[in-house]
Amino acid sequence: MSLLGFPGTIAQFFPNSAAYRFFNKYLNWGSWIHGILYALLIIGFTYFYTAVTFNPIEVSNNIKKYGGFIPGIRPGKPTSDFITKSLNRKTLVGAFFLAAIAIIPIFLMNFTGIKVYFGSTSLLIVVGVAMDFVKQVEAQMVMRNYQGFLK
């Protein structure tokens, strides 16, 4: 959102310029171009985040070091290749899901004319924080030998 909004914000300082008219007409929130660019940026940053946070070679080495294996896959490079291939497929599905969730309000507004006053990204953040909170509470309860409250 920040990357898409920054050029328009700069263009607002010059209200009579051609850049202002361009950004106001084509890249305003709710336009088709904005929705498509937003979805593409979400997909790109999903792959970027996955590449930064998850290292398949390290996971493969840890599996090998602790005596584990993936059935039918040899330890070492074949395991890391398998993990990379699986990770890319799962990331693609997840990236398209996140992009779809994020642009649903834009398309609802364009198709129905109904004003949607919440963004799907805020909904994703709230759900993510709630899930993390539940996981942390469960970890604290397990640490203190409780059964858990979700069972």
Stockholm file with secondary structure:
# STOCKHOLM 1.0

chainA/1-151         MSLLGFPGTIAQFFPNSAAYRFFNKYLNWGSWIHGILYALLIIGFTYFYTAVTFNPIEVSNNIKKYGGFIPGIRPGKPTSDFITKSLNRKTLVGAFFLAAIAIIPIFLMNFTGIKVYFGSTSLLIVVGVAMDFVKQVEAQMVMRNYQGFLK
#=GR chainA/1-151 SS CHHHHHHHHHHTTSTTSHHHHHHHHHSSTTSHHHHHHHHHHHHHHHHHHHHHHCCHHHHHHHHHHTTCCCTTSCTTHHHHHHHHHHHHHHHHHHHHHHHHHHHHHHHHHHHHCCCCCSCHHHHHHHHHHHHHHHHHHHHHHHHTTCCCSCC
#=GC SS_cons         CHHHHHHHHHHTTSTTSHHHHHHHHHSSTTSHHHHHHHHHHHHHHHHHHHHHHCCHHHHHHHHHHTTCCCTTSCTTHHHHHHHHHHHHHHHHHHHHHHHHHHHHHHHHHHHHCCCCCSCHHHHHHHHHHHHHHHHHHHHHHHHTTCCCSCC
//
